[in-house]
Amino acid sequence: MENKSFEIVAFDIGGTQGRCGLARGGSDQSELFSFSTIKSLRRAANEGGAAWLERLILCADELGATTPCAVAISFGGPVASDGSIQSMHVSGWENVDLTGKIAEAFDIARESVFVENDANAGALGESRFGAGRGCSDMLFFTVSTGVGGGVILDRKLRRGAHGMAGEFGHMIMDGDPSAPQYAAGKQGALEALACGPAIEREGRAAKVREGKGVPENWSAKDIFEAARNGEKWAIETRRTCVNFLGRGIATAVSAYDVERVVVGGGVAMAGDALFVPLREAVERFLPKFLNGKINVVPAALGDQAPMFGAVAACLDGMSRK
């Protein structure tokens, strides 16, 4: 990419929430750009993918997008090498040509639309600008509605032969045929045992066993807070789910031999109530020769990591043209 100013429209498309931003910069260094504005939108109930996309495009117009040279997209589901998407947690996109619709809306070539899985984008964002800076080899785990992640080796994002590298949520942690199943994961998959809804499910069952009522609206963060306050049912829930997550992280570390693991997503917002027992669990499941050598740290960019990573991937792609 030539050394000149640029404008990139960036979208982060999730199941219930989306973000739109304008990334502007003036250097051929992919690390040097800034978002002039970022706006969040909430998806209306039962709103289809096509209608949701139209609202996001309108949002870009409202932010002042003029002549973008490219569009960078973080999408909450599997993304093939040609930019085509699959719907899992993000419903209503089954028949939407995301790349084509975006290219048409902004009058750019399809090749100037860069789509990245949100977990991969988050990994790249944290590696370049967040908790992974200065680290050559790291893993990114995102724990929220599901469990996903990304792999950074030699400071480069690894996508794998089928674009599935870093899909840690599919690792089998419990071989019992009666183990829980969640979304696209098989029974006993990490996602079914340690994502936000799984923690809420386990907490509900533990609380009922103690003969206590369950609030209608609660979250994994509420359960971790109850554990911090010493409530036995919450401590039991945390121990169960954190052990599964710790085992999953230790397994991935053993496979990739990284020096740092960055954990983001909504569940990571629990802070020390999650990270203190999680670090202990990871150490317990790691091979002894790796004990004390792996840093497990919270993500630094929060929910903006996928947008930063999507733009970084876009700039990397443009520089290769």
SULDAUR-V404022 format. One record per backbone hydrogen bond with DSSP energy under -0.5 kcal/mol. CO is the residue of the C=O (numbers start at 0). NH is the residue of the N-H. If there is no record, write none. Layout:
BEGIN
{{CO NH} {CO NH}}
END
This chain:
BEGIN
{{1 3} {5 24} {6 68} {6 69} {7 22} {8 71} {9 20} {10 12} {10 73} {11 13} {11 18} {12 75} {15 42} {16 13} {17 40} {18 11} {19 38} {20 9} {20 22} {21 23} {21 35} {21 36} {22 7} {23 33} {24 5} {27 29} {28 31} {30 32} {33 23} {33 35} {36 21} {38 19} {40 17} {43 46} {47 51} {48 52} {49 53} {50 54} {51 55} {52 56} {53 57} {54 58} {55 59} {56 60} {57 61} {58 62} {59 64} {60 63} {69 8} {70 113} {71 10} {72 74} {72 115} {73 12} {74 76} {74 117} {75 89} {77 85} {79 82} {83 79} {85 87} {88 90} {91 48} {92 95} {94 96} {95 97} {96 100} {97 101} {98 102} {99 103} {100 104} {101 105} {102 106} {102 107} {103 106} {108 111} {109 112} {111 70} {111 113} {112 114} {113 72} {115 74} {116 120} {117 121} {118 122} {119 123} {120 124} {121 125} {122 126} {123 127} {124 128} {124 129} {125 129} {125 131} {129 132} {131 134} {135 154} {136 258} {136 259} {137 151} {138 261} {139 149} {140 142} {140 263} {141 143} {141 147} {142 266} {142 267} {143 195} {145 143} {146 168} {147 141} {149 139} {150 152} {150 157} {151 137} {152 155} {155 152} {156 158} {157 150} {158 164} {159 162} {163 166} {165 167} {166 169} {167 170} {168 190} {170 172} {170 189} {175 178} {179 187} {181 184} {185 188} {187 172} {187 173} {188 191} {188 192} {189 192} {189 193} {190 194} {194 198} {195 199} {196 200} {197 201} {198 202} {199 203} {200 204} {201 205} {202 206} {203 207} {204 208} {205 209} {206 211} {207 210} {215 217} {218 222} {219 223} {220 224} {221 225} {222 226} {223 227} {224 228} {225 230} {226 229} {230 234} {231 235} {232 236} {233 237} {234 238} {235 239} {236 240} {237 241} {238 242} {239 243} {240 244} {241 245} {242 246} {243 247} {244 248} {245 249} {246 250} {247 251} {248 252} {249 253} {250 254} {251 255} {252 256} {258 294} {259 138} {260 262} {260 296} {261 140} {261 263} {262 298} {263 142} {264 267} {265 268} {266 269} {267 270} {269 272} {270 273} {270 274} {271 275} {273 277} {274 278} {275 279} {276 280} {277 281} {278 282} {279 283} {280 284} {281 285} {286 289} {286 290} {287 290} {289 292} {292 294} {293 295} {294 260} {294 296} {296 262} {300 303} {301 304} {303 307} {304 308} {305 309} {306 310} {307 311} {308 312} {309 313} {310 314} {311 315} {312 316} {313 317} {314 318} {315 319} {316 319} {317 320}}
END
